[in-house]
């Protein structure tokens, strides 16, 4: 749906984005990740034609992106922008009309979303009377009211409690099921793992990683295994040799354990099984993949080390 090709942006001789390329496919949720100041918001503004790229270009559904395409995009900026003196219903209706919706469609969608979020009682309240979380819900409704083909959301979970974070997650998954495409910029790595199909990681304006969540975690695995067994813990530990390191363990009962083990010196899982199979009964074994948060920190730190050399 959206392709970013070799996009660069400079401000006051400073490089904000350098030769960034990636694609948002139809019907997927893409996580746009990076620390503060990485260039994520600038990239989102370029896609939405708020600012222009100095090099490269963006396409929408195979065509160079133009103003007409913005009617098919829902953009939730990090800096929330509601008119404080407007009532909830007038604010939603106003932004719906700006997106090209008819009055009839606006009324229908307004009632649909107020019912869906169980907030009909808010419709006559002014924005300034709402809490931060309440205003966030209204901003989200304004973003999705016109059922855009593409959603671009900058920190959509910011300001929400856990219940409302889950509510927004479920709504995004519903949009995905209907074939909509979504870009999410977030620091909430749990949400990335739970709902994103793929991720792009940028830092200092450069793309460092791109791939499916599973691929990225697989590529960064560190030889850590989770092994459950019944038997004697001491016998299990004694059966190991210098090629393994016990990182952690969980004691479930006197003879039931889960151990987190790290491989060393190129040993394989079969070597481990051969070492302990006569000592304990293995009930489960799995590779432990690093979380996206760990991958994030590892990749950023690796870039810092390279830059300092």
DRENKOLFI-684667 format. One record per atom (N, C-alpha, C): x, y, z. Coordinates in steps of 0.1 Angstrom, whole numbers, padded with zeros to 4 digits, always signed. Layout:
BEGIN
XYZ
...
//
This chain:
BEGIN
+0008-0012+0000
+0000+0000+0000
+0009+0013+0000
+0019+0012+0008
+0028+0024+0008
+0042+0019+0007
+0050+0026-0002
+0064+0022-0003
+0072+0035-0001
+0082+0034+0008
+0091+0045+0010
+0104+0041+0003
+0109+0050-0006
+0120+0046-0014
+0131+0057-0013
+0142+0053-0007
+0154+0061-0006
+0152+0075-0001
+0144+0076+0010
+0140+0089+0015
+0151+0095+0024
+0154+0107+0021
+0164+0115+0029
+0158+0128+0033
+0161+0133+0045
+0157+0146+0049
+0167+0153+0057
+0169+0166+0055
+0179+0174+0062
+0173+0187+0067
+0177+0190+0080
+0173+0203+0086
+0186+0210+0091
+0188+0222+0086
+0200+0230+0090
+0213+0222+0090
+0215+0215+0078
+0227+0207+0075
+0228+0195+0084
+0217+0192+0091
+0217+0180+0099
+0209+0169+0092
+0214+0157+0092
+0207+0146+0085
+0197+0140+0095
+0184+0141+0091
+0173+0136+0099
+0170+0122+0094
+0170+0120+0081
+0167+0107+0075
+0178+0105+0064
+0183+0093+0063
+0193+0090+0052
+0189+0077+0045
+0185+0079+0033
+0183+0068+0023
+0174+0057+0030
+0163+0060+0035
+0154+0050+0042
+0144+0045+0032
+0144+0031+0032
+0134+0024+0023
+0127+0013+0031
+0114+0012+0028
+0107+0000+0034
+0093+0001+0027
+0085-0010+0029
+0072-0011+0023
+0062-0015+0034
+0050-0010+0033
+0038-0014+0041
+0029-0022+0031
+0028-0035+0034
+0019-0043+0026
+0005-0043+0030
-0004-0047+0020
-0018-0046+0023
-0022-0056+0034
-0030-0051+0043
-0035-0060+0053
-0025-0064+0064
-0015-0056+0066
-0005-0059+0077
-0003-0047+0086
+0002-0051+0098
+0006-0041+0108
+0021-0040+0109
+0026-0028+0106
+0041-0026+0106
+0045-0018+0118
+0054-0022+0126
+0059-0014+0137
+0071-0006+0132
+0070+0007+0133
+0081+0016+0130
+0088+0020+0143
+0100+0014+0146
+0106+0015+0159
+0119+0024+0158
+0122+0029+0170
+0134+0037+0171
+0134+0045+0184
+0145+0049+0189
+0145+0058+0201
+0141+0072+0197
+0139+0080+0208
+0135+0094+0205
+0146+0101+0197
+0141+0108+0187
+0150+0115+0178
+0156+0107+0167
+0150+0095+0165
+0155+0086+0154
+0151+0090+0140
+0140+0098+0139
+0135+0102+0126
+0121+0097+0123
+0115+0090+0132
+0102+0083+0130
+0091+0093+0126
+0090+0103+0135
+0079+0113+0133
+0081+0121+0120
+0094+0124+0117
+0097+0131+0104
+0092+0122+0092
+0095+0109+0093
+0091+0100+0082
+0076+0099+0081
+0069+0099+0092
+0054+0099+0091
+0049+0112+0085
+0055+0123+0088
+0051+0136+0082
+0053+0136+0067
+0064+0130+0063
+0067+0129+0049
+0057+0121+0042
+0053+0110+0047
+0043+0101+0041
+0030+0109+0040
+0027+0117+0050
+0014+0124+0051
+0015+0137+0043
+0026+0140+0037
+0028+0152+0029
+0027+0165+0037
+0030+0164+0050
+0031+0176+0058
+0044+0183+0056
+0055+0175+0054
+0067+0181+0049
+0072+0172+0037
+0081+0177+0029
+0086+0169+0017
+0099+0164+0020
+0102+0153+0013
+0116+0147+0014
+0125+0155+0005
+0138+0155+0009
+0148+0162+0001
+0153+0152-0010
+0152+0139-0007
+0156+0129-0017
+0146+0117-0016
+0145+0110-0026
+0136+0098-0026
+0121+0102-0027
+0112+0092-0026
+0098+0094-0028
+0090+0084-0021
+0077+0086-0020
+0067+0077-0014
+0056+0074-0024
+0052+0062-0025
+0041+0058-0033
+0030+0053-0025
+0018+0055-0030
+0006+0049-0024
-0001+0040-0034
-0002+0028-0031
-0009+0018-0040
-0003+0018-0054
+0010+0020-0055
+0017+0020-0067
+0019+0033-0074
+0013+0044-0069
+0014+0057-0075
+0021+0067-0066
+0028+0076-0072
+0034+0087-0063
+0023+0093-0055
+0026+0094-0042
+0016+0099-0033
+0012+0113-0036
-0001+0116-0036
-0006+0130-0038
-0016+0133-0028
-0021+0146-0028
-0030+0150-0018
-0043+0142-0018
-0048+0138-0030
-0060+0130-0030
-0059+0117-0022
-0047+0111-0021
-0045+0099-0014
-0047+0101+0001
-0045+0113+0006
-0046+0115+0020
-0060+0113+0026
-0070+0113+0017
-0083+0110+0021
-0085+0095+0024
-0075+0087+0020
-0076+0073+0023
-0066+0069+0034
-0060+0079+0041
-0051+0077+0052
-0057+0083+0065
-0056+0076+0075
-0059+0081+0089
-0046+0083+0096
-0043+0095+0100
-0031+0099+0107
-0033+0103+0121
-0027+0097+0131
-0028+0100+0145
-0014+0106+0149
-0012+0119+0149
+0001+0124+0153
+0004+0123+0168
+0017+0123+0171
+0020+0122+0186
+0015+0134+0193
+0016+0146+0186
+0011+0158+0193
-0004+0159+0190
-0012+0156+0199
-0026+0155+0197
-0032+0169+0194
-0042+0169+0185
-0046+0182+0181
-0061+0184+0180
-0068+0184+0192
-0082+0186+0193
-0085+0201+0197
-0096+0206+0192
-0100+0220+0196
-0107+0219+0210
-0101+0225+0219
-0105+0224+0233
-0119+0229+0236
-0124+0239+0229
-0137+0245+0231
-0148+0237+0224
-0145+0228+0215
-0155+0221+0208
-0161+0210+0216
-0174+0206+0214
-0179+0194+0220
-0174+0182+0213
-0175+0171+0219
-0170+0158+0213
-0176+0156+0199
-0190+0157+0199
-0197+0154+0186
-0193+0164+0175
-0191+0177+0178
-0188+0186+0168
-0173+0185+0164
-0165+0181+0173
-0151+0179+0169
-0150+0167+0159
-0156+0156+0162
-0156+0144+0154
-0162+0147+0140
-0174+0154+0141
-0181+0157+0128
-0172+0167+0119
-0166+0176+0126
-0157+0186+0118
-0146+0179+0111
-0139+0170+0118
-0128+0163+0112
-0132+0153+0102
-0144+0147+0104
-0150+0138+0094
-0153+0145+0081
-0158+0157+0082
-0161+0165+0069
-0149+0169+0062
-0138+0172+0070
-0125+0175+0064
-0120+0163+0056
-0123+0151+0060
-0119+0139+0053
-0128+0136+0041
-0137+0145+0038
-0146+0142+0026
-0159+0134+0029
-0162+0132+0041
-0174+0124+0044
-0186+0133+0043
-0198+0127+0039
-0210+0134+0039
-0216+0135+0053
-0225+0144+0055
-0231+0146+0068
-0238+0134+0073
-0244+0126+0064
-0251+0114+0068
-0241+0103+0072
-0230+0102+0065
-0220+0092+0069
-0213+0096+0082
-0211+0109+0084
-0205+0113+0096
-0214+0110+0108
-0227+0113+0107
-0236+0110+0118
-0236+0095+0121
-0237+0087+0110
-0237+0072+0112
-0225+0067+0119
-0213+0071+0114
-0200+0067+0120
-0198+0072+0134
-0202+0084+0136
-0201+0090+0149
-0209+0082+0160
-0221+0078+0157
-0229+0070+0166
-0223+0056+0167
-0218+0051+0156
-0212+0037+0156
-0201+0037+0166
-0192+0047+0165
-0180+0046+0174
-0183+0050+0188
-0192+0060+0191
-0196+0063+0204
-0203+0051+0211
-0211+0044+0203
-0217+0031+0209
-0206+0021+0211
-0197+0019+0202
-0187+0009+0203
-0178+0010+0215
-0175+0023+0218
-0166+0026+0229
-0175+0029+0242
-0188+0028+0241
-0197+0030+0252
-0195+0044+0258
-0194+0054+0249
-0192+0068+0254
-0202+0078+0248
-0214+0074+0246
-0225+0083+0241
-0227+0094+0251
-0224+0092+0264
-0227+0102+0274
-0217+0114+0272
-0206+0112+0264
-0196+0122+0263
-0199+0132+0252
-0209+0129+0244
-0210+0137+0231
-0212+0152+0233
-0218+0156+0244
-0220+0170+0246
-0209+0177+0254
-0200+0169+0259
-0189+0175+0267
-0179+0182+0258
-0173+0193+0263
-0162+0199+0255
-0149+0192+0257
-0141+0192+0247
-0128+0185+0248
-0120+0189+0261
-0121+0202+0265
-0113+0206+0277
-0119+0200+0289
-0130+0194+0289
-0136+0187+0301
-0132+0173+0302
-0125+0168+0292
-0121+0153+0292
-0107+0151+0298
-0106+0139+0304
-0093+0136+0309
-0084+0133+0297
-0071+0131+0299
-0062+0128+0288
-0066+0115+0281
-0069+0105+0289
-0073+0092+0283
-0086+0093+0275
-0095+0101+0280
-0108+0103+0273
-0105+0110+0259
-0097+0121+0260
-0094+0128+0248
-0087+0119+0238
-0078+0110+0243
-0072+0101+0234
-0081+0092+0226
-0092+0088+0233
-0102+0080+0226
-0109+0088+0215
-0112+0100+0217
-0118+0109+0207
-0109+0111+0196
-0096+0113+0199
-0086+0115+0188
-0085+0102+0179
-0086+0090+0186
-0085+0078+0178
-0098+0077+0169
-0109+0080+0174
-0122+0080+0166
-0120+0089+0154
-0115+0101+0156
-0113+0110+0145
-0104+0105+0135
-0094+0097+0139
-0085+0091+0129
-0091+0080+0121
-0100+0072+0126
-0105+0061+0119
-0119+0063+0114
-0125+0074+0116
-0139+0077+0113
-0142+0074+0099
-0134+0078+0089
-0136+0077+0075
-0132+0063+0069
-0129+0054+0078
-0125+0040+0074
-0114+0040+0064
-0103+0046+0067
-0092+0048+0058
-0085+0034+0054
-0080+0033+0042
-0073+0021+0038
-0060+0019+0046
-0054+0031+0050
-0041+0030+0057
-0042+0039+0070
-0038+0033+0081
-0037+0040+0094
-0022+0043+0097
-0018+0055+0101
-0005+0058+0105
-0006+0064+0119
-0001+0057+0129
-0004+0060+0143
+0009+0062+0150
+0011+0074+0155
+0023+0078+0162
+0020+0077+0177
+0026+0067+0184
+0024+0064+0198
+0009+0064+0201
+0002+0054+0195
-0013+0053+0197
-0017+0049+0211
-0008+0043+0219
-0011+0038+0232
-0007+0048+0243
-0001+0059+0240
+0003+0069+0249
-0009+0074+0257
-0008+0075+0270
-0019+0081+0278
-0030+0072+0282
-0029+0059+0277
-0040+0049+0280
-0036+0040+0292
-0046+0036+0300
-0044+0026+0310
-0044+0012+0303
-0040+0001+0310
-0039-0012+0304
-0052-0016+0297
-0064-0013+0303
-0076-0017+0297
-0079-0011+0284
-0076+0002+0283
-0078+0009+0270
-0067+0006+0260
-0055+0003+0265
-0045-0002+0255
-0050-0015+0248
-0056-0024+0256
-0061-0036+0250
-0073-0033+0241
-0081-0023+0244
-0092-0019+0236
-0087-0015+0222
-0077-0006+0222
-0072-0001+0210
-0065-0012+0202
-0058-0021+0209
-0051-0032+0202
-0062-0040+0194
-0073-0043+0201
-0083-0051+0194
-0089-0044+0182
-0091-0031+0183
-0096-0024+0172
-0087-0024+0160
-0074-0023+0163
-0064-0024+0152
-0064-0038+0145
-0065-0048+0153
-0066-0061+0148
-0078-0063+0139
-0089-0057+0143
-0102-0057+0135
-0099-0050+0122
-0093-0039+0122
-0089-0032+0109
-0081-0040+0100
-0071-0047+0106
-0063-0056+0099
-0071-0067+0092
-0080-0073+0100
-0088-0084+0094
-0096-0080+0082
-0100-0067+0082
-0108-0061+0071
-0099-0057+0059
-0086-0060+0060
-0077-0057+0049
-0070-0043+0049
-0072-0036+0060
-0065-0023+0061
-0051-0025+0065
-0043-0015+0062
-0028-0015+0065
-0025-0005+0075
-0016-0008+0084
-0013+0000+0096
+0001+0002+0099
+0006+0014+0101
+0019+0017+0106
+0018+0022+0120
+0025+0016+0129
+0025+0020+0143
+0039+0024+0148
+0041+0036+0152
+0053+0040+0159
+0050+0040+0174
+0058+0031+0181
+0055+0030+0195
+0068+0026+0203
+0068+0029+0216
+0079+0024+0225
+0074+0012+0232
+0061+0008+0230
+0055-0003+0237
+0059-0016+0230
+0070-0022+0234
+0075-0034+0227
+0066-0046+0228
+0059-0047+0240
+0049-0058+0241
+0038-0057+0230
+0034-0045+0227
+0024-0044+0217
+0029-0047+0203
+0042-0044+0201
+0049-0048+0188
+0048-0063+0186
+0052-0070+0197
+0052-0085+0196
+0038-0091+0194
+0029-0084+0200
+0015-0090+0200
+0007-0087+0187
+0009-0076+0181
+0000-0073+0170
+0008-0070+0157
+0021-0067+0157
+0027-0063+0145
+0032-0076+0137
+0030-0075+0124
+0035-0086+0115
+0050-0084+0112
+0054-0072+0110
+0068-0069+0106
+0072-0056+0114
+0085-0054+0114
+0090-0042+0120
+0101-0036+0112
+0103-0023+0113
+0114-0015+0108
+0120-0007+0119
+0133-0009+0121
+0140-0002+0132
+0149+0009+0126
+0147+0021+0130
+0156+0032+0125
+0163+0039+0137
+0174+0044+0135
+0181+0052+0145
+0191+0062+0138
+0191+0074+0143
+0199+0084+0137
+0196+0085+0122
+0184+0083+0119
+0179+0085+0105
+0183+0074+0095
+0188+0063+0100
+0192+0052+0092
+0184+0039+0096
+0180+0031+0085
+0173+0019+0088
+0183+0008+0092
+0181+0002+0104
+0190-0008+0109
+0185-0022+0107
+0172-0024+0108
+0166-0037+0107
+0152-0036+0100
+0149-0046+0092
+0135-0048+0087
+0132-0063+0085
+0121-0067+0089
+0117-0081+0087
+0105-0084+0096
+0100-0097+0095
+0089-0101+0103
+0094-0102+0117
+0085-0101+0127
+0088-0101+0141
+0095-0114+0144
+0090-0125+0139
+0097-0138+0141
+0111-0139+0135
+0112-0134+0123
+0126-0134+0117
+0136-0126+0125
+0132-0114+0129
+0141-0105+0136
+0145-0112+0149
+0135-0118+0156
+0139-0125+0169
+0148-0137+0167
+0145-0145+0156
+0153-0156+0153
+0167-0152+0149
+0168-0141+0142
+0182-0137+0138
+0190-0132+0149
+0184-0128+0160
+0191-0123+0172
+0191-0133+0184
+0188-0145+0182
+0188-0155+0193
+0202-0157+0197
+0203-0161+0210
+0216-0162+0216
+0220-0175+0222
+0214-0186+0216
+0217-0200+0221
+0211-0203+0235
+0200-0196+0238
+0193-0199+0251
+0182-0208+0249
+0181-0218+0258
+0171-0229+0257
+0163-0230+0271
+0151-0233+0270
+0142-0235+0282
+0140-0250+0283
+0144-0257+0293
+0143-0271+0294
+0135-0275+0307
+0124-0282+0306
+0117-0287+0317
+0119-0302+0319
+0121-0306+0332
+0124-0320+0334
+0119-0324+0348
+0118-0338+0350
+0116-0343+0363
+0128-0351+0367
+0132-0351+0379
+0143-0358+0384
+0151-0350+0394
+0164-0353+0395
+0172-0346+0405
+0180-0334+0399
+0179-0323+0405
+0185-0311+0399
+0200-0312+0400
+0205-0317+0410
+0220-0319+0412
+0225-0328+0401
+0218-0339+0398
+0222-0348+0388
+0222-0342+0374
+0212-0334+0372
+0211-0326+0359
+0223-0317+0358
+0226-0309+0368
+0237-0299+0367
+0250-0306+0366
+0252-0318+0373
+0265-0325+0372
+0268-0331+0359
+0256-0334+0351
+0258-0341+0338
+0262-0331+0328
+0261-0318+0331
+0266-0308+0321
+0281-0306+0322
+0287-0300+0311
+0301-0297+0312
+0303-0282+0309
+0315-0278+0306
+0318-0264+0304
+0311-0258+0293
+0305-0266+0284
+0298-0260+0272
+0285-0255+0275
+0280-0255+0287
+0267-0250+0290
+0267-0241+0303
+0258-0232+0303
+0257-0223+0315
+0243-0222+0319
+0240-0225+0332
+0226-0224+0337
+0224-0209+0340
+0215-0203+0333
+0212-0188+0335
+0202-0186+0347
+0192-0195+0347
+0181-0193+0357
+0174-0207+0359
+0167-0208+0369
+0159-0221+0371
+0146-0218+0379
+0136-0226+0376
+0123-0225+0383
+0121-0238+0390
+0118-0238+0403
+0115-0250+0410
+0100-0252+0412
+0094-0262+0406
+0080-0264+0406
+0076-0274+0417
+0085-0283+0421
+0083-0293+0432
+0096-0299+0435
+0096-0309+0444
+0109-0314+0448
+0117-0321+0436
+0109-0325+0426
+0116-0332+0415
+0112-0327+0401
+0106-0315+0401
+0101-0309+0388
+0107-0295+0387
+0115-0293+0375
+0122-0281+0374
+0121-0276+0359
+0123-0263+0358
+0125-0257+0345
+0139-0249+0346
+0147-0252+0336
+0161-0245+0336
+0163-0237+0323
+0169-0226+0324
+0172-0217+0313
+0187-0219+0311
+0191-0224+0299
+0205-0228+0297
+0210-0221+0285
+0223-0217+0285
+0229-0211+0274
+0240-0220+0268
+0240-0222+0255
+0250-0230+0249
+0263-0222+0247
+0274-0230+0248
+0287-0224+0245
+0295-0233+0236
+0305-0227+0230
+0315-0234+0222
+0308-0243+0211
+0298-0237+0205
+0292-0244+0193
+0285-0257+0196
+0281-0260+0208
+0274-0272+0211
+0260-0271+0205
+0254-0282+0202
+0240-0283+0197
+0231-0289+0207
+0218-0288+0205
+0208-0293+0214
+0209-0308+0216
+0213-0315+0206
+0215-0330+0207
+0226-0333+0217
+0237-0325+0217
+0247-0328+0226
+0242-0326+0241
+0234-0316+0243
+0228-0314+0256
+0219-0326+0260
+0211-0330+0251
+0202-0342+0254
+0210-0354+0257
+0220-0357+0250
+0228-0368+0252
+0235-0368+0266
+0238-0356+0270
+0245-0355+0283
+0236-0357+0295
+0223-0354+0294
+0214-0355+0306
+0203-0365+0305
+0202-0372+0293
+0191-0381+0291
+0190-0393+0301
+0202-0397+0305
+0203-0408+0315
+0201-0404+0329
+0200-0391+0332
+0200-0386+0345
+0186-0381+0349
+0178-0375+0340
+0165-0370+0342
+0156-0373+0331
+0143-0370+0333
+0133-0372+0323
+0129-0358+0317
+0132-0356+0304
+0129-0343+0298
+0114-0343+0294
+0107-0332+0299
+0093-0331+0296
+0090-0320+0286
+0100-0311+0283
+0098-0300+0274
+0111-0293+0271
+0112-0289+0259
+0124-0281+0255
+0121-0271+0244
+0125-0259+0245
+0123-0249+0234
+0134-0239+0234
+0135-0233+0222
+0145-0222+0221
+0138-0210+0226
+0146-0202+0234
+0141-0189+0240
+0146-0178+0230
+0136-0172+0224
+0140-0161+0215
+0140-0148+0223
+0149-0138+0219
+0149-0126+0227
+0137-0118+0224
+0133-0110+0234
+0121-0101+0232
+0125-0090+0222
+0115-0083+0216
+0118-0072+0207
+0125-0061+0215
+0122-0060+0227
+0129-0049+0235
+0144-0052+0236
+0147-0065+0238
+0162-0068+0239
+0168-0066+0225
+0161-0070+0214
+0167-0068+0201
+0169-0053+0198
+0159-0045+0202
+0160-0031+0201
+0172-0025+0208
+0174-0028+0220
+0186-0023+0228
+0199-0028+0222
+0199-0041+0219
+0211-0047+0213
+0215-0040+0200
+0206-0038+0191
+0209-0032+0178
+0213-0018+0179
+0206-0010+0188
+0210+0004+0190
+0224+0005+0196
+0227-0003+0206
+0240-0003+0212
+0251-0007+0202
+0248-0017+0194
+0258-0021+0183
+0261-0010+0174
+0251-0002+0170
+0253+0010+0162
+0262+0020+0169
+0260+0022+0182
+0268+0032+0189
+0283+0027+0190
+0285+0014+0191
+0299+0009+0192
+0306+0011+0178
+0298+0009+0168
+0304+0011+0154
+0308+0025+0152
+0298+0034+0156
+0300+0049+0154
+0312+0054+0162
+0315+0048+0174
+0326+0053+0182
+0339+0048+0178
+0340+0038+0169
+0353+0032+0165
+0360+0041+0156
//
